[in-house]
Amino acid sequence: QMIFNADEAHNIVKECIESILGKADYNHNKVNQWTAAIVEQSLTHLVKLGKTYKYIVTCAVMQRSGAGLHTANSCFWDTTTDGTCTVRWENRTMNCIVNVFAVAILL
Amino acid sequence: GYKFNAERVQQVLEGVLAGTLGTSVYSPQGSALLAQSLAELLRSRAKEVVPPRYKLVCQVLLGQQAQQSLLVASRALWDPESDSFASATFSNTSLFAVATVHGVYFE
């Protein structure tokens, strides 16, 4: 039976974030295209794994201001097949949190 | 209805956020716990208004108000005929919260 490989997903997402935000400084005008690019690229790479999952990927980018930020999730699903992973990333000017949720489907 | 009713779920999210956070104040330790219990509460309340055979992914972002900018984006690979999501936000002078529930139909 299929099990969600969180480590694999974590690496995929981390690379996507790095490639898009890596050397950038927070820029209000670019945040829209960055978050869109991060979720789309992550999704594309996850799909390439070829597993029978539906995926939900969310990305939050926040300007670093010393303010606290918490994220939590709660899922109603099949714990034997479904899974999630969270990637936290930051540089000098911004924080990024990406969550991947993989929900198994029967084919 | 047999489909995920986004409007109905959004109303539930808004009600729970306002009811739970009304006059809450941000605190580093307290807010971490609050985010988690909010996610679980939202998940169980959403489940009440969503048809059977739907798996649910509920996320909460809870942060300190500090005049900073935040953008949250998500993409999903799923069946647009049956799957959907709803989100709601809340803020007071001390904190803000973003809640999202994605519903994925399971055959």
Backbone of each chain as ProteinMPNN parsed JSONL, in Angstrom:
{"seq_chain_A": "QMIFNADEAHNIVKECIESILGKADYNHNKVNQWTAAIVEQSLTHLVKLGKTYKYIVTCAVMQRSGAGLHTANSCFWDTTTDGTCTVRWENRTMNCIVNVFAVAILL", "coords_chain_A": {"N_chain_A": [[0.848, -1.2, 0.0], [0.388, 2.273, -0.611], [2.473, 4.774, 0.785], [2.906, 8.065, 2.041], [5.777, 9.85, 1.163], [7.41, 11.867, 3.041], [9.967, 13.023, 3.306], [10.968, 13.031, 0.737], [9.199, 14.785, -0.518], [9.734, 17.057, 0.951], [12.36, 17.711, 0.164], [11.992, 18.27, -2.535], [10.314, 20.535, -2.449], [11.874, 22.346, -1.0], [13.963, 22.852, -2.763], [12.558, 24.148, -4.8], [11.735, 26.518, -3.53], [14.214, 27.671, -2.906], [15.19, 28.152, -5.508], [13.502, 30.106, -6.409], [13.228, 32.158, -4.452], [15.717, 32.379, -3.406], [17.988, 34.44, -3.737], [16.636, 36.763, -3.422], [15.267, 39.919, -2.238], [12.689, 40.923, 0.008], [9.887, 41.934, -1.802], [7.184, 43.738, -2.416], [5.794, 43.961, -4.825], [6.464, 41.694, -6.17], [5.744, 39.483, -4.781], [3.337, 38.145, -5.351], [3.816, 36.796, -7.857], [5.945, 35.202, -7.059], [4.92, 33.484, -5.001], [3.009, 32.135, -6.498], [4.645, 30.876, -8.388], [6.191, 29.211, -6.736], [4.268, 27.413, -5.634], [3.251, 26.279, -7.996], [5.51, 25.146, -9.288], [6.317, 23.334, -7.322], [4.122, 21.647, -7.237], [4.164, 20.608, -9.848], [6.578, 19.123, -9.814], [5.98, 17.267, -7.831], [3.884, 15.841, -8.973], [5.264, 14.587, -10.983], [6.392, 12.47, -9.69], [4.686, 10.488, -10.043], [2.746, 9.222, -8.455], [-0.428, 8.0, -7.201], [-1.894, 10.374, -6.059], [-3.891, 13.103, -4.886], [-2.987, 16.465, -4.689], [-2.395, 19.171, -2.418], [-1.022, 22.28, -2.211], [0.266, 24.823, -0.248], [1.451, 28.153, 0.158], [3.026, 30.553, 2.119], [4.264, 33.78, 2.235], [6.107, 35.996, 4.066], [7.036, 39.251, 5.091], [9.971, 39.915, 6.875], [9.764, 41.028, 10.083], [10.122, 40.789, 12.673], [7.846, 40.017, 13.846], [5.752, 37.461, 15.243], [4.849, 34.25, 13.842], [2.62, 31.594, 13.418], [1.848, 28.318, 12.294], [-0.651, 25.847, 11.777], [-2.166, 22.646, 11.283], [-4.947, 20.507, 10.604], [-6.214, 17.428, 9.746], [-8.718, 15.465, 8.088], [-8.641, 12.378, 7.168], [-7.225, 9.473, 5.515], [-5.065, 7.999, 7.501], [-3.22, 6.043, 6.933], [-2.439, 6.172, 4.289], [-2.354, 8.834, 3.502], [-0.622, 12.036, 3.721], [1.463, 14.738, 5.045], [3.756, 17.492, 4.635], [5.828, 20.057, 5.915], [7.61, 22.893, 4.937], [9.923, 25.138, 6.087], [11.397, 28.238, 5.467], [13.854, 30.804, 5.275], [15.254, 34.046, 4.582], [17.304, 36.93, 4.736], [15.364, 38.969, 4.541], [12.771, 37.908, 4.338], [10.202, 35.464, 5.298], [9.261, 32.118, 4.522], [6.725, 29.754, 4.263], [5.859, 26.555, 3.329], [3.311, 24.243, 2.764], [2.632, 20.87, 2.104], [0.089, 18.719, 1.139], [-0.886, 15.437, 0.742], [-3.259, 13.45, -0.684], [-4.565, 10.321, -0.925], [-5.887, 8.595, -3.775], [-8.216, 6.236, -5.068], [-7.71, 4.124, -7.761]], "CA_chain_A": [[0.0, 0.0, 0.0], [1.165, 3.494, -0.78], [2.681, 5.648, 1.95], [3.438, 9.347, 1.626], [7.192, 10.03, 1.495], [7.539, 13.269, 3.428], [11.336, 13.505, 3.049], [11.086, 13.27, -0.69], [8.441, 16.005, -0.795], [10.457, 18.152, 1.597], [13.492, 18.095, -0.688], [11.455, 18.868, -3.76], [9.803, 21.882, -2.152], [12.984, 23.203, -0.576], [14.663, 23.296, -3.961], [11.712, 25.116, -5.511], [11.795, 27.794, -2.807], [15.559, 28.205, -3.125], [15.393, 28.636, -6.87], [12.682, 31.289, -6.663], [13.464, 33.245, -3.486], [17.118, 32.327, -3.005], [18.796, 35.64, -3.542], [15.787, 37.949, -3.528], [14.862, 40.675, -1.058], [11.24, 41.06, -0.012], [9.43, 42.953, -2.759], [5.718, 43.659, -2.42], [5.289, 43.82, -6.189], [6.815, 40.408, -6.746], [5.283, 38.376, -3.938], [2.307, 37.39, -6.056], [4.375, 35.851, -8.829], [6.789, 34.241, -6.353], [4.13, 32.424, -4.356], [2.404, 31.337, -7.564], [5.697, 30.045, -8.972], [6.584, 28.19, -5.766], [3.272, 26.34, -5.566], [3.126, 25.588, -9.279], [6.687, 24.3, -9.51], [6.277, 22.23, -6.354], [3.072, 20.739, -7.698], [4.652, 19.936, -11.055], [7.566, 18.117, -9.439], [5.322, 16.202, -7.061], [3.128, 15.033, -9.917], [6.223, 13.776, -11.736], [6.696, 11.261, -8.931], [3.829, 9.465, -10.628], [1.945, 8.465, -7.482], [-1.848, 8.314, -7.315], [-2.308, 11.285, -5.005], [-4.304, 14.475, -5.153], [-2.088, 17.283, -3.879], [-2.728, 20.563, -2.097], [0.216, 22.949, -1.796], [0.036, 26.225, 0.106], [2.687, 28.883, 0.406], [2.857, 31.868, 2.731], [5.507, 34.548, 2.26], [5.92, 37.147, 4.952], [8.15, 40.16, 5.284], [10.531, 39.74, 8.221], [9.578, 42.259, 10.842], [10.215, 40.443, 14.089], [6.538, 39.555, 14.325], [5.633, 36.013, 15.328], [3.891, 33.614, 12.948], [2.44, 30.175, 13.704], [0.945, 27.63, 11.39], [-1.088, 24.557, 12.289], [-3.161, 22.041, 10.412], [-5.68, 19.365, 11.124], [-6.774, 16.769, 8.571], [-9.615, 14.329, 8.222], [-8.275, 11.58, 6.001], [-6.777, 8.119, 5.795], [-3.703, 8.202, 8.016], [-2.267, 5.04, 6.446], [-1.953, 6.494, 2.946], [-2.229, 10.271, 3.261], [0.42, 12.644, 4.542], [1.755, 16.149, 4.867], [5.062, 17.944, 5.08], [5.933, 21.515, 5.999], [8.966, 23.385, 4.722], [10.093, 26.517, 6.539], [12.6, 28.79, 4.853], [13.941, 32.25, 5.464], [16.519, 34.709, 4.307], [17.447, 38.15, 5.534], [14.218, 39.882, 4.496], [11.46, 37.283, 4.356], [9.953, 34.088, 5.736], [8.384, 31.396, 3.612], [6.269, 28.456, 4.782], [5.11, 25.806, 2.325], [2.718, 22.994, 3.248], [2.182, 19.942, 1.068], [-0.837, 17.691, 1.622], [-1.076, 14.422, -0.284], [-4.464, 12.686, -0.377], [-4.583, 9.179, -1.839], [-7.122, 8.288, -4.489], [-8.28, 4.861, -5.547], [-7.914, 4.111, -9.209]], "C_chain_A": [[0.879, 1.243, 0.0], [1.278, 4.298, 0.515], [3.292, 6.948, 1.458], [4.883, 9.502, 2.092], [7.461, 11.507, 1.766], [8.926, 13.833, 3.127], [11.518, 13.88, 1.594], [10.403, 14.588, -1.057], [9.165, 17.226, -0.24], [11.598, 18.655, 0.713], [13.04, 18.791, -1.952], [11.058, 20.325, -3.502], [10.936, 22.839, -1.793], [13.745, 23.727, -1.786], [13.865, 24.329, -4.741], [11.803, 26.487, -4.851], [13.136, 28.464, -3.061], [15.701, 28.84, -4.493], [14.606, 29.925, -7.127], [12.985, 32.447, -5.72], [14.924, 33.434, -3.125], [17.805, 33.632, -2.712], [17.947, 36.912, -3.512], [15.568, 38.635, -2.184], [13.349, 40.835, -1.14], [10.834, 42.21, -0.932], [7.918, 42.781, -2.926], [5.142, 43.412, -3.808], [5.551, 42.448, -6.783], [6.231, 39.221, -5.981], [4.243, 37.5, -4.621], [2.894, 36.36, -7.011], [5.275, 34.828, -8.148], [5.98, 33.113, -5.742], [3.48, 31.534, -5.411], [3.433, 30.382, -8.149], [6.092, 28.915, -8.02], [5.557, 27.063, -5.725], [3.178, 25.581, -6.885], [4.304, 24.663, -9.548], [6.681, 23.106, -8.576], [5.282, 21.179, -6.822], [3.545, 19.937, -8.911], [5.64, 18.828, -10.701], [6.945, 16.963, -8.666], [4.568, 15.262, -7.992], [4.052, 14.097, -10.699], [6.621, 12.509, -10.996], [5.784, 10.119, -9.364], [2.986, 8.651, -9.662], [0.478, 8.912, -7.546], [-2.345, 9.119, -6.119], [-2.933, 12.528, -5.6], [-3.402, 15.292, -4.236], [-2.692, 18.652, -3.607], [-1.443, 21.179, -1.588], [-0.122, 24.383, -1.445], [1.362, 26.872, 0.452], [2.351, 30.222, 1.032], [4.218, 32.55, 2.743], [5.259, 35.788, 3.097], [7.198, 37.963, 5.063], [8.678, 39.994, 6.696], [10.453, 41.054, 8.976], [9.695, 41.978, 12.326], [8.9, 39.925, 14.64], [6.483, 38.037, 14.306], [4.611, 35.493, 14.345], [3.828, 32.131, 13.265], [1.559, 29.565, 12.635], [0.594, 26.271, 11.974], [-2.049, 23.961, 11.277], [-3.775, 20.819, 11.055], [-6.393, 18.718, 9.94], [-7.669, 15.595, 8.908], [-9.358, 13.483, 6.995], [-7.862, 10.179, 6.411], [-5.316, 8.185, 6.224], [-2.719, 7.144, 7.518], [-1.677, 5.438, 5.097], [-1.655, 7.978, 2.734], [-1.178, 10.891, 4.166], [0.651, 14.1, 4.222], [3.206, 16.426, 5.212], [5.096, 19.462, 5.007], [7.379, 21.913, 5.814], [9.013, 24.839, 5.154], [11.416, 27.021, 5.997], [12.654, 30.259, 5.158], [15.255, 32.766, 4.93], [16.493, 36.013, 5.108], [16.161, 38.992, 5.611], [12.846, 39.223, 4.507], [11.435, 35.836, 4.867], [9.051, 33.424, 4.711], [8.001, 30.075, 4.274], [5.465, 27.783, 3.694], [4.595, 24.525, 2.959], [2.291, 22.156, 2.063], [1.261, 18.936, 1.731], [-1.068, 16.73, 0.48], [-2.226, 13.519, 0.143], [-4.604, 11.565, -1.394], [-5.94, 9.025, -2.515], [-7.073, 6.837, -4.934], [-8.489, 4.898, -7.047], [-8.503, 2.782, -9.656]], "O_chain_A": [[1.979, 1.243, 0.551], [0.3, 4.473, 1.24], [4.116, 6.932, 0.543], [5.183, 9.311, 3.271], [7.706, 12.29, 0.848], [9.05, 14.994, 2.736], [12.131, 14.894, 1.259], [10.95, 15.4, -1.803], [9.208, 18.283, -0.869], [11.779, 19.86, 0.536], [13.634, 19.78, -2.381], [11.431, 21.225, -4.255], [10.954, 23.99, -2.227], [14.125, 24.897, -1.834], [14.433, 25.279, -5.281], [11.933, 27.502, -5.536], [13.205, 29.65, -3.386], [16.261, 29.928, -4.629], [14.999, 30.739, -7.963], [12.997, 33.601, -6.147], [15.33, 34.478, -2.615], [18.166, 33.908, -1.568], [18.486, 38.017, -3.571], [15.671, 38.009, -1.129], [12.787, 40.877, -2.235], [11.374, 43.313, -0.845], [7.449, 41.802, -3.505], [4.124, 42.736, -3.952], [4.938, 42.073, -7.783], [6.228, 38.094, -6.477], [4.261, 36.276, -4.492], [2.515, 35.19, -6.98], [5.365, 33.691, -8.612], [6.295, 31.937, -5.927], [3.407, 30.317, -5.239], [3.134, 29.21, -8.38], [6.304, 27.784, -8.457], [5.924, 25.889, -5.775], [3.039, 24.358, -6.883], [4.119, 23.527, -9.986], [7.002, 21.991, -8.986], [5.564, 19.981, -6.805], [3.342, 18.725, -8.979], [5.548, 17.721, -11.23], [7.346, 15.811, -8.833], [4.607, 14.043, -7.825], [3.681, 12.973, -11.035], [7.133, 11.571, -11.607], [6.057, 8.948, -9.098], [2.558, 7.541, -9.978], [0.183, 10.053, -7.9], [-3.105, 8.626, -5.285], [-2.555, 12.963, -6.688], [-3.087, 14.859, -3.128], [-3.401, 19.217, -4.441], [-0.836, 20.671, -0.646], [-0.73, 25.091, -2.248], [2.274, 26.227, 0.968], [1.488, 30.946, 0.534], [5.205, 31.976, 3.202], [4.31, 36.535, 2.858], [8.3, 37.417, 5.12], [7.885, 39.937, 7.637], [11.012, 42.065, 8.551], [9.396, 42.843, 13.149], [8.843, 39.448, 15.773], [7.097, 37.4, 13.45], [3.631, 36.17, 14.034], [4.864, 31.475, 13.372], [0.639, 30.208, 12.131], [1.435, 25.617, 12.591], [-2.673, 24.686, 10.502], [-3.187, 20.188, 11.934], [-7.106, 19.402, 9.204], [-7.432, 14.844, 9.854], [-9.802, 13.823, 5.899], [-8.126, 9.753, 7.535], [-4.432, 8.402, 5.395], [-1.508, 7.319, 7.659], [-0.539, 5.082, 4.79], [-0.821, 8.343, 1.906], [-0.871, 10.363, 5.235], [0.108, 14.633, 3.254], [3.82, 15.691, 5.987], [4.468, 20.07, 4.14], [8.274, 21.352, 6.446], [8.251, 25.672, 4.662], [12.43, 26.326, 6.055], [11.615, 30.905, 5.288], [16.24, 32.033, 4.833], [15.722, 36.149, 6.058], [15.903, 39.645, 6.622], [11.842, 39.916, 4.67], [12.432, 35.115, 4.876], [8.192, 34.068, 4.108], [8.863, 29.36, 4.785], [4.501, 28.354, 3.185], [5.347, 23.803, 3.613], [1.666, 22.657, 1.128], [1.603, 18.361, 2.764], [-1.409, 17.145, -0.627], [-2.175, 12.897, 1.205], [-4.745, 11.822, -2.59], [-6.988, 9.284, -1.922], [-5.996, 6.283, -5.15], [-9.35, 5.625, -7.543], [-8.745, 2.584, -10.847]]}, "seq_chain_B": "GYKFNAERVQQVLEGVLAGTLGTSVYSPQGSALLAQSLAELLRSRAKEVVPPRYKLVCQVLLGQQAQQSLLVASRALWDPESDSFASATFSNTSLFAVATVHGVYFE", "coords_chain_B": {"N_chain_B": [[-27.238, 18.719, -0.442], [-24.616, 17.228, -2.361], [-22.135, 18.049, -2.802], [-19.09, 19.813, -1.951], [-19.732, 22.674, -0.249], [-18.658, 25.695, -0.681], [-19.33, 28.299, 0.175], [-20.882, 27.881, 2.446], [-19.053, 26.609, 4.116], [-17.191, 28.637, 4.387], [-18.636, 30.467, 5.884], [-18.861, 29.096, 8.272], [-16.159, 28.999, 9.021], [-15.601, 31.739, 9.358], [-17.312, 32.346, 11.463], [-16.314, 30.744, 13.558], [-13.674, 31.704, 13.825], [-14.082, 34.44, 14.553], [-15.584, 34.07, 16.863], [-13.81, 32.627, 18.512], [-11.413, 34.083, 18.575], [-12.02, 36.695, 19.059], [-11.262, 38.852, 21.221], [-8.69, 38.145, 21.652], [-5.204, 38.133, 22.563], [-1.972, 38.35, 21.109], [0.575, 35.986, 21.902], [3.777, 34.487, 22.196], [4.053, 31.697, 23.13], [1.416, 31.016, 23.815], [0.012, 31.481, 21.437], [0.94, 29.557, 19.688], [-0.181, 27.196, 20.613], [-2.821, 27.941, 20.435], [-3.169, 28.175, 17.68], [-2.996, 25.502, 16.87], [-5.17, 24.31, 18.258], [-7.235, 25.723, 17.169], [-7.111, 24.894, 14.493], [-7.911, 22.245, 14.755], [-10.495, 22.559, 15.8], [-11.759, 23.988, 13.744], [-11.608, 22.092, 11.743], [-13.288, 20.069, 12.718], [-15.735, 21.414, 12.886], [-16.136, 22.156, 10.258], [-16.413, 19.672, 9.097], [-18.961, 18.986, 9.847], [-20.622, 20.328, 8.099], [-20.033, 19.447, 5.614], [-20.483, 17.16, 2.899], [-20.611, 13.506, 3.17], [-17.81, 11.29, 2.423], [-15.846, 13.104, 1.836], [-12.502, 14.091, 2.16], [-10.748, 16.156, 4.422], [-8.632, 19.026, 4.603], [-7.328, 21.167, 6.826], [-6.049, 24.35, 7.465], [-4.319, 26.697, 9.489], [-3.118, 29.965, 9.894], [-1.497, 31.928, 12.108], [-0.713, 35.04, 13.326], [1.327, 37.749, 14.613], [0.278, 41.095, 14.833], [1.928, 43.471, 13.047], [2.176, 45.474, 11.228], [3.205, 44.265, 9.018], [3.59, 42.692, 5.807], [1.759, 40.075, 4.274], [1.348, 37.262, 2.223], [-0.685, 34.654, 1.122], [-0.77, 31.743, -0.794], [-2.268, 29.132, -2.758], [-2.254, 26.02, -4.534], [-3.79, 23.311, -6.219], [-3.771, 19.866, -7.167], [-6.29, 18.266, -8.42], [-9.699, 17.071, -8.659], [-11.655, 19.195, -10.251], [-14.396, 19.105, -10.476], [-15.479, 18.001, -8.197], [-13.914, 18.749, -6.014], [-12.925, 21.351, -3.711], [-12.372, 24.529, -2.002], [-12.384, 26.62, 0.97], [-11.912, 29.804, 2.504], [-11.074, 32.019, 5.242], [-10.534, 35.113, 6.977], [-9.275, 36.792, 9.898], [-8.833, 39.585, 12.042], [-7.475, 41.503, 14.738], [-6.369, 44.138, 16.887], [-4.108, 43.005, 17.872], [-3.473, 40.475, 16.78], [-3.595, 38.348, 13.794], [-5.44, 36.075, 11.735], [-5.506, 33.418, 9.364], [-7.588, 31.161, 7.867], [-7.981, 28.072, 6.198], [-9.832, 25.657, 4.425], [-9.586, 22.737, 2.633], [-11.44, 20.619, 0.564], [-11.525, 17.303, -0.413], [-12.76, 14.944, -2.598], [-13.409, 11.545, -2.034], [-13.463, 8.602, -3.703]], "CA_chain_B": [[-26.217, 18.78, -1.488], [-23.579, 16.206, -2.237], [-20.829, 18.631, -3.096], [-18.485, 20.736, -0.997], [-20.341, 23.996, -0.386], [-17.625, 26.618, -0.224], [-19.906, 29.435, 0.9], [-21.312, 27.411, 3.762], [-17.852, 26.349, 4.907], [-16.584, 29.926, 4.711], [-19.413, 31.046, 6.986], [-18.469, 28.374, 9.486], [-14.809, 29.45, 9.371], [-15.677, 33.115, 9.867], [-17.96, 32.309, 12.772], [-15.41, 30.165, 14.552], [-12.542, 32.619, 14.042], [-14.525, 35.605, 15.319], [-16.008, 33.605, 18.177], [-12.684, 32.151, 19.321], [-10.307, 35.028, 18.687], [-12.565, 38.012, 19.382], [-10.406, 39.857, 21.855], [-7.435, 37.486, 22.036], [-3.954, 38.884, 22.418], [-0.892, 37.49, 20.652], [1.702, 35.685, 22.785], [4.531, 33.441, 21.481], [3.702, 30.316, 23.47], [-0.039, 30.839, 23.76], [-0.494, 31.471, 20.075], [1.276, 28.292, 19.026], [-1.214, 26.247, 21.044], [-4.089, 28.431, 19.913], [-3.228, 27.83, 16.259], [-3.275, 24.07, 16.746], [-6.536, 23.965, 18.685], [-8.122, 26.327, 16.168], [-7.126, 24.023, 13.312], [-8.73, 21.07, 15.059], [-11.883, 22.99, 15.951], [-12.265, 24.315, 12.422], [-11.753, 20.845, 11.006], [-14.476, 19.321, 13.138], [-16.936, 22.18, 12.535], [-16.304, 22.082, 8.802], [-16.877, 18.315, 8.801], [-20.405, 18.927, 10.084], [-21.399, 20.896, 6.986], [-19.519, 18.918, 4.353], [-21.064, 15.845, 2.653], [-19.709, 12.385, 3.449], [-16.836, 10.91, 1.407], [-14.867, 14.164, 1.607], [-11.383, 14.224, 3.088], [-10.564, 17.588, 4.687], [-7.339, 19.542, 5.042], [-7.598, 22.469, 7.419], [-4.82, 25.038, 7.856], [-4.471, 27.977, 10.172], [-1.927, 30.79, 10.013], [-1.817, 32.868, 13.173], [0.481, 35.855, 13.476], [1.307, 38.978, 15.383], [0.069, 42.284, 14.007], [3.108, 44.34, 13.125], [2.219, 46.266, 9.993], [3.969, 43.599, 7.972], [2.817, 42.216, 4.676], [1.728, 38.614, 4.185], [0.54, 36.747, 1.127], [-0.833, 33.203, 1.158], [-1.273, 31.226, -2.065], [-2.304, 27.671, -2.811], [-2.645, 25.379, -5.786], [-4.039, 21.904, -5.967], [-3.982, 18.963, -8.291], [-7.428, 17.494, -7.953], [-10.807, 17.005, -9.59], [-12.399, 20.432, -10.031], [-15.839, 18.848, -10.415], [-15.932, 17.64, -6.854], [-13.075, 19.277, -4.948], [-12.954, 22.807, -3.576], [-11.826, 25.01, -0.73], [-12.959, 27.865, 1.487], [-10.98, 30.418, 3.451], [-11.576, 33.188, 5.962], [-9.49, 35.79, 7.746], [-9.707, 37.526, 11.083], [-7.749, 40.346, 12.662], [-7.772, 42.536, 15.723], [-5.185, 44.996, 16.99], [-2.943, 42.266, 18.357], [-3.127, 39.34, 15.95], [-4.423, 38.077, 12.626], [-5.493, 34.64, 11.446], [-6.012, 33.011, 8.059], [-7.982, 29.752, 7.948], [-8.354, 27.505, 4.895], [-10.231, 24.243, 4.429], [-9.691, 22.14, 1.301], [-12.221, 19.379, 0.612], [-11.151, 16.418, -1.521], [-13.697, 13.834, -2.663], [-12.769, 10.238, -2.048], [-14.382, 7.632, -4.324]], "C_chain_B": [[-25.151, 17.735, -1.271], [-22.2, 16.752, -2.519], [-20.392, 19.55, -1.972], [-19.073, 22.126, -1.237], [-19.425, 25.058, 0.197], [-18.177, 27.782, 0.6], [-20.267, 29.056, 2.319], [-20.111, 27.223, 4.674], [-17.198, 27.668, 5.316], [-17.309, 30.574, 5.88], [-19.029, 30.404, 8.311], [-17.103, 28.861, 9.962], [-14.858, 30.839, 9.991], [-16.252, 33.14, 11.276], [-17.022, 31.809, 13.856], [-14.249, 31.108, 14.858], [-12.963, 33.791, 14.92], [-14.888, 35.196, 16.743], [-14.856, 33.214, 19.075], [-11.643, 33.221, 19.568], [-10.711, 36.411, 19.133], [-11.622, 39.04, 19.97], [-9.072, 39.264, 22.278], [-6.23, 38.356, 21.755], [-2.858, 37.917, 21.994], [0.124, 37.252, 21.772], [2.428, 34.5, 22.172], [4.117, 32.022, 21.846], [2.215, 30.074, 23.318], [-0.554, 30.695, 22.353], [-0.16, 30.194, 19.326], [0.194, 27.257, 19.348], [-2.568, 26.625, 20.46], [-4.25, 28.046, 18.449], [-3.609, 26.364, 16.083], [-4.711, 23.752, 17.15], [-7.575, 24.575, 17.75], [-8.247, 25.427, 14.951], [-8.032, 22.824, 13.56], [-10.206, 21.434, 15.176], [-12.512, 23.279, 14.59], [-12.513, 23.053, 11.601], [-13.032, 20.129, 11.423], [-15.76, 20.089, 12.823], [-17.202, 22.128, 11.04], [-16.882, 20.724, 8.424], [-18.389, 18.197, 8.949], [-21.21, 19.424, 8.888], [-20.93, 20.408, 5.621], [-20.095, 17.518, 4.138], [-20.084, 14.719, 2.985], [-18.805, 12.105, 2.254], [-15.887, 12.046, 1.039], [-13.771, 14.078, 2.657], [-11.157, 15.729, 3.253], [-9.151, 17.922, 5.131], [-7.6, 20.948, 5.555], [-6.3, 23.115, 7.875], [-5.138, 26.363, 8.513], [-3.128, 28.678, 10.214], [-2.29, 31.838, 11.051], [-0.583, 33.708, 13.423], [0.233, 37.127, 14.256], [1.103, 40.156, 14.433], [1.273, 43.195, 14.148], [3.274, 45.156, 11.86], [3.042, 45.601, 8.911], [3.022, 43.106, 6.9], [2.871, 40.703, 4.624], [0.864, 38.205, 3.012], [0.507, 35.232, 1.221], [-1.411, 32.743, -0.166], [-1.366, 29.716, -1.979], [-2.726, 27.2, -4.186], [-2.929, 23.932, -5.453], [-4.146, 21.139, -7.253], [-5.122, 18.07, -7.847], [-8.513, 17.458, -9.011], [-11.696, 18.224, -9.357], [-13.917, 20.241, -9.984], [-16.314, 18.638, -8.99], [-15.188, 18.357, -5.739], [-13.089, 20.796, -4.923], [-12.34, 23.23, -2.249], [-12.565, 26.273, -0.308], [-11.938, 28.474, 2.427], [-11.611, 31.656, 4.079], [-10.423, 33.815, 6.73], [-10.117, 36.515, 8.928], [-8.548, 38.388, 11.545], [-8.295, 41.269, 13.728], [-6.48, 43.331, 15.885], [-3.929, 44.222, 17.361], [-2.503, 41.132, 17.451], [-4.021, 39.246, 14.722], [-4.425, 36.569, 12.419], [-6.052, 34.414, 10.053], [-6.345, 31.529, 8.173], [-8.413, 29.271, 6.575], [-8.767, 26.061, 5.087], [-10.342, 23.786, 2.974], [-10.464, 20.837, 1.446], [-11.93, 18.553, -0.626], [-12.06, 15.188, -1.497], [-12.967, 12.51, -2.809], [-13.761, 9.207, -2.55], [-14.733, 6.505, -3.378]], "O_chain_B": [[-24.82, 17.395, -0.135], [-21.211, 16.02, -2.483], [-21.197, 20.002, -1.158], [-18.919, 22.685, -2.323], [-19.413, 25.295, 1.406], [-17.575, 28.199, 1.589], [-20.003, 29.795, 3.268], [-20.13, 27.615, 5.841], [-16.713, 27.808, 6.438], [-16.681, 31.159, 6.762], [-18.892, 31.077, 9.332], [-16.904, 29.106, 11.152], [-14.233, 31.09, 11.022], [-15.761, 33.846, 12.157], [-16.948, 32.384, 14.941], [-13.884, 31.288, 16.019], [-12.299, 34.108, 15.906], [-14.545, 35.883, 17.705], [-14.912, 33.443, 20.283], [-11.048, 33.273, 20.644], [-9.87, 37.214, 19.537], [-11.227, 39.99, 19.294], [-8.397, 39.805, 23.154], [-6.227, 39.19, 20.85], [-2.818, 36.783, 22.47], [0.492, 38.176, 22.497], [1.777, 33.584, 21.669], [3.853, 31.217, 20.954], [1.795, 29.059, 22.764], [-1.447, 29.89, 22.089], [-0.896, 29.791, 18.426], [-0.28, 26.541, 18.467], [-3.352, 25.77, 20.048], [-5.331, 27.639, 18.023], [-4.445, 26.029, 15.245], [-5.396, 23.002, 16.455], [-8.658, 24.02, 17.561], [-9.344, 25.216, 14.434], [-8.817, 22.433, 12.697], [-11.069, 20.695, 14.702], [-13.642, 22.875, 14.315], [-13.495, 22.956, 10.864], [-13.776, 19.639, 10.573], [-16.779, 19.469, 12.52], [-18.352, 22.063, 10.606], [-17.735, 20.63, 7.541], [-19.024, 17.401, 8.258], [-22.346, 18.997, 8.68], [-21.383, 20.905, 4.591], [-20.193, 16.751, 5.096], [-18.877, 14.945, 3.073], [-19.034, 12.648, 1.173], [-15.19, 11.958, 0.028], [-14.035, 14.004, 3.857], [-11.359, 16.489, 2.306], [-8.547, 17.202, 5.927], [-8.042, 21.817, 4.805], [-5.525, 22.491, 8.599], [-6.089, 27.054, 8.147], [-2.111, 28.062, 10.532], [-3.277, 32.557, 10.894], [0.486, 33.167, 13.704], [-0.904, 37.52, 14.517], [1.694, 40.2, 13.354], [1.597, 43.64, 15.249], [4.393, 45.489, 11.47], [3.525, 46.264, 7.994], [1.803, 43.108, 7.075], [3.913, 40.108, 4.9], [-0.229, 38.739, 2.823], [1.548, 34.594, 1.382], [-2.421, 33.277, -0.623], [-0.631, 29.086, -1.218], [-3.455, 27.884, -4.905], [-2.365, 23.388, -4.504], [-4.549, 21.668, -8.289], [-4.938, 17.208, -6.988], [-8.249, 17.792, -10.166], [-12.417, 18.276, -8.36], [-14.639, 21.116, -9.507], [-17.415, 19.047, -8.623], [-15.731, 18.56, -4.653], [-13.243, 21.45, -5.955], [-11.855, 22.403, -1.477], [-13.266, 26.905, -1.099], [-11.181, 27.754, 3.078], [-12.54, 32.253, 3.535], [-9.46, 33.138, 7.09], [-11.313, 36.807, 8.95], [-7.394, 37.97, 11.452], [-9.423, 41.753, 13.638], [-5.574, 43.188, 15.063], [-2.815, 44.716, 17.187], [-1.31, 40.843, 17.349], [-5.035, 39.934, 14.602], [-3.519, 35.87, 12.874], [-6.956, 35.124, 9.611], [-5.485, 30.727, 8.535], [-9.128, 29.976, 5.863], [-8.123, 25.321, 5.83], [-11.09, 24.363, 2.184], [-10.184, 20.04, 2.342], [-12.068, 19.034, -1.751], [-12.121, 14.476, -0.495], [-12.034, 12.376, -3.601], [-14.782, 8.958, -1.909], [-15.493, 5.607, -3.742]]}, "name": "protein", "num_of_chains": 2, "seq": "QMIFNADEAHNIVKECIESILGKADYNHNKVNQWTAAIVEQSLTHLVKLGKTYKYIVTCAVMQRSGAGLHTANSCFWDTTTDGTCTVRWENRTMNCIVNVFAVAILLGYKFNAERVQQVLEGVLAGTLGTSVYSPQGSALLAQSLAELLRSRAKEVVPPRYKLVCQVLLGQQAQQSLLVASRALWDPESDSFASATFSNTSLFAVATVHGVYFE"}
